[in-house]
Amino acid sequence: MEGCLFCEIAAGERPAFGVYADERAVAFLDTRPVFPGHVLVVPRSHVPTLHDLPADAVGGYFQLVQRMAGAVEAAMSAQGTFVAINNKISQSVPHLHTHVVPRSKGDGLRGFFWPRTKYADDTQASATADAIAAALAET
């Protein structure tokens, strides 16, 4: 869809720190992560919300989200992950995307308050994306 940030990333028209791509979906670092290693999993085709994802695509999409959760946990030496989807309300980009956020006990994340940060620089973001991609390849 023209003008959609995530469609542009999926098409390779806009840069992102990618961790995974296939014909159905892409995954990349959130530019304003809750914690380093915060990944967004996005269908390649423009799908506004989870409700709009075709039923035959749901299984494959969530298998990727499941794999990504394990990869983020491993790559970031986290104790777990927080996985979330916003539909319309608080959905900053109107394209389905699933947040996979590394978590550790005492990390300060409480409820749905998401303090956003930034990567120190492109080198840190690139190294983080590479670590997650490598962990994903091991699954």
CYANA upper distance limits for C-alpha pairs under 8 A (distance plus 0.5 A):
  1 MET  CA      7 CYS  CA      6.84
  1 MET  CA     46 HIS  CA      6.52
  2 GLU  CA      7 CYS  CA      8.21
  3 GLY  CA      7 CYS  CA      8.42
  3 GLY  CA      8 GLU  CA      8.12
  4 CYS  CA      8 GLU  CA      6.77
  4 CYS  CA     93 VAL  CA      8.05
  4 CYS  CA     94 PRO  CA      8.16
  4 CYS  CA     95 HIS  CA      7.99
  5 LEU  CA      9 ILE  CA      6.86
  5 LEU  CA     14 ARG  CA      8.25
  5 LEU  CA     93 VAL  CA      7.63
  6 PHE  CA     10 ALA  CA      6.53
  6 PHE  CA     42 VAL  CA      7.85
  6 PHE  CA     93 VAL  CA      7.98
  6 PHE  CA     95 HIS  CA      7.17
  7 CYS  CA     11 ALA  CA      6.58
  7 CYS  CA     44 ARG  CA      7.12
  7 CYS  CA     45 SER  CA      7.54
  7 CYS  CA     46 HIS  CA      6.85
  7 CYS  CA     95 HIS  CA      8.46
  8 GLU  CA     12 GLY  CA      6.69
  8 GLU  CA     13 GLU  CA      5.46
  8 GLU  CA     14 ARG  CA      5.93
  9 ILE  CA     13 GLU  CA      6.29
  9 ILE  CA     14 ARG  CA      5.29
  9 ILE  CA     15 PRO  CA      6.81
  9 ILE  CA     16 ALA  CA      7.03
 10 ALA  CA     25 ALA  CA      8.15
 10 ALA  CA     26 VAL  CA      6.69
 10 ALA  CA     42 VAL  CA      8.49
 10 ALA  CA     44 ARG  CA      5.96
 11 ALA  CA     44 ARG  CA      8.16
 16 ALA  CA     28 PHE  CA      6.83
 16 ALA  CA     29 LEU  CA      7.61
 17 PHE  CA     28 PHE  CA      5.85
 17 PHE  CA     29 LEU  CA      6.01
 17 PHE  CA    125 ALA  CA      7.34
 17 PHE  CA    126 SER  CA      6.62
 17 PHE  CA    129 ALA  CA      6.45
 18 GLY  CA     26 VAL  CA      8.02
 18 GLY  CA     27 ALA  CA      6.45
 18 GLY  CA     28 PHE  CA      4.60
 18 GLY  CA     29 LEU  CA      7.02
 18 GLY  CA    129 ALA  CA      6.79
 19 VAL  CA     26 VAL  CA      8.30
 19 VAL  CA     27 ALA  CA      6.04
 19 VAL  CA     28 PHE  CA      5.70
 19 VAL  CA     29 LEU  CA      7.86
 19 VAL  CA    129 ALA  CA      5.84
 19 VAL  CA    130 ASP  CA      7.12
 19 VAL  CA    132 ILE  CA      6.81
 19 VAL  CA    133 ALA  CA      5.15
 20 TYR  CA     26 VAL  CA      6.01
 20 TYR  CA     27 ALA  CA      5.49
 20 TYR  CA     28 PHE  CA      7.43
 20 TYR  CA    133 ALA  CA      6.90
 21 ALA  CA     25 ALA  CA      6.39
 21 ALA  CA     26 VAL  CA      4.76
 21 ALA  CA     27 ALA  CA      6.88
 22 ASP  CA     26 VAL  CA      6.96
 23 GLU  CA     44 ARG  CA      7.72
 24 ARG  CA     43 PRO  CA      6.43
 24 ARG  CA     44 ARG  CA      5.94
 24 ARG  CA     45 SER  CA      7.93
 24 ARG  CA     61 TYR  CA      8.48
 25 ALA  CA     41 VAL  CA      7.59
 25 ALA  CA     42 VAL  CA      6.05
 25 ALA  CA     43 PRO  CA      4.69
 25 ALA  CA     44 ARG  CA      5.20
 25 ALA  CA     45 SER  CA      8.42
 25 ALA  CA     61 TYR  CA      7.90
 26 VAL  CA     41 VAL  CA      6.45
 26 VAL  CA     42 VAL  CA      5.90
 26 VAL  CA     43 PRO  CA      6.88
 26 VAL  CA     44 ARG  CA      6.87
 27 ALA  CA     39 VAL  CA      7.03
 27 ALA  CA     40 LEU  CA      5.94
 27 ALA  CA     41 VAL  CA      4.83
 27 ALA  CA     42 VAL  CA      6.58
 28 PHE  CA     39 VAL  CA      5.97
 28 PHE  CA     40 LEU  CA      6.02
 28 PHE  CA     41 VAL  CA      7.33
 28 PHE  CA    129 ALA  CA      7.81
 29 LEU  CA     33 PRO  CA      8.10
 29 LEU  CA     37 GLY  CA      7.17
 29 LEU  CA     38 HIS  CA      6.36
 29 LEU  CA     39 VAL  CA      4.95
 29 LEU  CA     40 LEU  CA      6.63
 29 LEU  CA    125 ALA  CA      8.12
 29 LEU  CA    129 ALA  CA      7.07
 30 ASP  CA     38 HIS  CA      6.29
 30 ASP  CA     39 VAL  CA      6.00
 30 ASP  CA     40 LEU  CA      6.50
 31 THR  CA    118 LYS  CA      7.12
 31 THR  CA    119 TYR  CA      8.07
 32 ARG  CA    116 ARG  CA      6.06
 32 ARG  CA    117 THR  CA      5.92
 32 ARG  CA    118 LYS  CA      5.65
 32 ARG  CA    119 TYR  CA      8.22
 33 PRO  CA     37 GLY  CA      7.84
 33 PRO  CA     38 HIS  CA      5.76
 33 PRO  CA     39 VAL  CA      8.45
 33 PRO  CA    116 ARG  CA      6.05
 33 PRO  CA    117 THR  CA      6.07
 33 PRO  CA    118 LYS  CA      6.78
 33 PRO  CA    119 TYR  CA      8.36
 34 VAL  CA     38 HIS  CA      6.94
 34 VAL  CA    101 VAL  CA      7.51
 34 VAL  CA    114 TRP  CA      6.48
 34 VAL  CA    115 PRO  CA      6.32
 34 VAL  CA    116 ARG  CA      5.21
 34 VAL  CA    117 THR  CA      6.60
 35 PHE  CA    101 VAL  CA      7.30
 35 PHE  CA    102 PRO  CA      7.24
 35 PHE  CA    116 ARG  CA      8.08
 35 PHE  CA    117 THR  CA      7.57
 36 PRO  CA     76 MET  CA      8.42
 36 PRO  CA    102 PRO  CA      8.19
 36 PRO  CA    119 TYR  CA      7.62
 36 PRO  CA    128 THR  CA      7.75
 37 GLY  CA     72 VAL  CA      6.88
 37 GLY  CA     76 MET  CA      6.98
 37 GLY  CA    101 VAL  CA      7.19
 37 GLY  CA    102 PRO  CA      6.87
 37 GLY  CA    128 THR  CA      6.60
 37 GLY  CA    129 ALA  CA      7.71
 37 GLY  CA    132 ILE  CA      7.91
 38 HIS  CA     72 VAL  CA      8.30
 38 HIS  CA     99 HIS  CA      7.43
 38 HIS  CA    100 VAL  CA      6.18
 38 HIS  CA    101 VAL  CA      4.95
 38 HIS  CA    102 PRO  CA      6.88
 39 VAL  CA     72 VAL  CA      8.32
 39 VAL  CA     99 HIS  CA      6.38
 39 VAL  CA    100 VAL  CA      5.62
 39 VAL  CA    101 VAL  CA      6.99
 40 LEU  CA     97 HIS  CA      6.42
 40 LEU  CA     98 THR  CA      5.92
 40 LEU  CA     99 HIS  CA      5.34
 40 LEU  CA    100 VAL  CA      6.80
 41 VAL  CA     64 LEU  CA      8.44
 41 VAL  CA     65 VAL  CA      7.15
 41 VAL  CA     97 HIS  CA      5.92
 41 VAL  CA     98 THR  CA      5.58
 41 VAL  CA     99 HIS  CA      7.20
 41 VAL  CA    100 VAL  CA      8.21
 42 VAL  CA     95 HIS  CA      8.16
 42 VAL  CA     96 LEU  CA      6.64
 42 VAL  CA     97 HIS  CA      5.19
 42 VAL  CA     98 THR  CA      7.21
 43 PRO  CA     47 VAL  CA      7.52
 43 PRO  CA     61 TYR  CA      7.93
 43 PRO  CA     96 LEU  CA      7.44
 43 PRO  CA     97 HIS  CA      7.91
 46 HIS  CA     95 HIS  CA      6.71
 46 HIS  CA     96 LEU  CA      8.34
 47 VAL  CA     52 ASP  CA      6.36
 47 VAL  CA     53 LEU  CA      6.49
 47 VAL  CA     95 HIS  CA      5.96
 47 VAL  CA     96 LEU  CA      6.14
 48 PRO  CA     52 ASP  CA      6.86
 48 PRO  CA     94 PRO  CA      5.68
 48 PRO  CA     95 HIS  CA      4.64
 48 PRO  CA     96 LEU  CA      5.66
 49 THR  CA     53 LEU  CA      7.35
 49 THR  CA     87 ASN  CA      5.97
 49 THR  CA     88 LYS  CA      7.63
 49 THR  CA     94 PRO  CA      7.76
 49 THR  CA     95 HIS  CA      6.78
 49 THR  CA     96 LEU  CA      5.23
 50 LEU  CA     87 ASN  CA      7.36
 50 LEU  CA     96 LEU  CA      6.55
 53 LEU  CA     57 ALA  CA      7.11
 53 LEU  CA     58 VAL  CA      7.14
 54 PRO  CA     58 VAL  CA      7.19
 55 ALA  CA     59 GLY  CA      8.45
 57 ALA  CA     61 TYR  CA      6.62
 58 VAL  CA     62 PHE  CA      6.66
 59 GLY  CA     63 GLN  CA      6.57
 60 GLY  CA     64 LEU  CA      6.89
 61 TYR  CA     65 VAL  CA      6.93
 62 PHE  CA     66 GLN  CA      6.45
 63 GLN  CA     67 ARG  CA      6.72
 64 LEU  CA     68 MET  CA      6.49
 65 VAL  CA     69 ALA  CA      6.65
 65 VAL  CA     98 THR  CA      7.91
 65 VAL  CA    100 VAL  CA      8.13
 66 GLN  CA     70 GLY  CA      7.14
 67 ARG  CA     71 ALA  CA      6.72
 67 ARG  CA    136 LEU  CA      7.32
 67 ARG  CA    139 THR  CA      7.62
 68 MET  CA     72 VAL  CA      6.46
 68 MET  CA    100 VAL  CA      7.74
 68 MET  CA    136 LEU  CA      7.05
 69 ALA  CA     73 GLU  CA      6.69
 69 ALA  CA     81 THR  CA      6.73
 69 ALA  CA     83 VAL  CA      8.08
 69 ALA  CA    100 VAL  CA      6.52
 69 ALA  CA    101 VAL  CA      8.40
 70 GLY  CA     74 ALA  CA      6.66
 70 GLY  CA    136 LEU  CA      8.10
 71 ALA  CA     75 ALA  CA      6.39
 71 ALA  CA    132 ILE  CA      6.22
 71 ALA  CA    133 ALA  CA      8.02
 71 ALA  CA    135 ALA  CA      5.42
 71 ALA  CA    136 LEU  CA      5.25
 71 ALA  CA    139 THR  CA      7.95
 72 VAL  CA     76 MET  CA      6.33
 72 VAL  CA     78 ALA  CA      8.15
 72 VAL  CA     81 THR  CA      8.07
 72 VAL  CA    100 VAL  CA      7.96
 72 VAL  CA    101 VAL  CA      8.02
 72 VAL  CA    102 PRO  CA      6.69
 72 VAL  CA    132 ILE  CA      6.12
 72 VAL  CA    135 ALA  CA      7.98
 72 VAL  CA    136 LEU  CA      8.43
 73 GLU  CA     77 SER  CA      6.28
 73 GLU  CA     78 ALA  CA      5.23
 73 GLU  CA     79 GLN  CA      7.09
 73 GLU  CA     80 GLY  CA      6.21
 73 GLU  CA     81 THR  CA      6.85
 73 GLU  CA    102 PRO  CA      6.33
 73 GLU  CA    103 ARG  CA      8.28
 74 ALA  CA     78 ALA  CA      7.10
 74 ALA  CA    132 ILE  CA      8.28
 74 ALA  CA    135 ALA  CA      6.90
 75 ALA  CA    131 ALA  CA      5.96
 75 ALA  CA    132 ILE  CA      5.60
 75 ALA  CA    134 ALA  CA      8.34
 75 ALA  CA    135 ALA  CA      6.18
 76 MET  CA    102 PRO  CA      7.40
 76 MET  CA    131 ALA  CA      8.33
 76 MET  CA    132 ILE  CA      8.06
 78 ALA  CA    102 PRO  CA      6.19
 78 ALA  CA    103 ARG  CA      6.08
 78 ALA  CA    104 SER  CA      5.92
 79 GLN  CA    102 PRO  CA      8.16
 79 GLN  CA    103 ARG  CA      6.44
 79 GLN  CA    104 SER  CA      5.31
 79 GLN  CA    105 LYS  CA      7.61
 80 GLY  CA    102 PRO  CA      6.60
 80 GLY  CA    103 ARG  CA      5.57
 80 GLY  CA    104 SER  CA      6.81
 81 THR  CA    100 VAL  CA      6.96
 81 THR  CA    101 VAL  CA      5.80
 81 THR  CA    102 PRO  CA      4.95
 81 THR  CA    103 ARG  CA      5.39
 82 PHE  CA     99 HIS  CA      8.15
 82 PHE  CA    100 VAL  CA      6.36
 82 PHE  CA    101 VAL  CA      5.51
 82 PHE  CA    102 PRO  CA      6.95
 82 PHE  CA    103 ARG  CA      7.02
 83 VAL  CA     98 THR  CA      7.36
 83 VAL  CA     99 HIS  CA      5.96
 83 VAL  CA    100 VAL  CA      5.20
 83 VAL  CA    101 VAL  CA      6.87
 84 ALA  CA     98 THR  CA      6.20
 84 ALA  CA     99 HIS  CA      5.65
 84 ALA  CA    100 VAL  CA      7.40
 85 ILE  CA     96 LEU  CA      8.25
 85 ILE  CA     97 HIS  CA      6.95
 85 ILE  CA     98 THR  CA      5.43
 85 ILE  CA     99 HIS  CA      6.83
 86 ASN  CA     90 SER  CA      6.58
 86 ASN  CA     91 GLN  CA      5.73
 86 ASN  CA     97 HIS  CA      8.39
 86 ASN  CA     98 THR  CA      8.41
 87 ASN  CA     91 GLN  CA      6.47
 87 ASN  CA     96 LEU  CA      8.13
 88 LYS  CA     94 PRO  CA      7.43
103 ARG  CA    107 ASP  CA      7.23
109 LEU  CA    113 PHE  CA      7.36
109 LEU  CA    114 TRP  CA      7.25
109 LEU  CA    115 PRO  CA      8.26
110 ARG  CA    114 TRP  CA      8.38
119 TYR  CA    124 GLN  CA      6.79
119 TYR  CA    125 ALA  CA      6.34
120 ALA  CA    124 GLN  CA      6.76
120 ALA  CA    125 ALA  CA      8.21
121 ASP  CA    125 ALA  CA      6.98
122 ASP  CA    126 SER  CA      6.35
123 THR  CA    127 ALA  CA      6.60
124 GLN  CA    128 THR  CA      6.65
125 ALA  CA    129 ALA  CA      6.67
126 SER  CA    130 ASP  CA      6.59
127 ALA  CA    131 ALA  CA      6.66
128 THR  CA    132 ILE  CA      6.87
129 ALA  CA    133 ALA  CA      6.64
130 ASP  CA    134 ALA  CA      6.59
131 ALA  CA    135 ALA  CA      6.72
132 ILE  CA    136 LEU  CA      6.56
133 ALA  CA    137 ALA  CA      6.70
134 ALA  CA    138 GLU  CA      7.05
135 ALA  CA    139 THR  CA      7.37
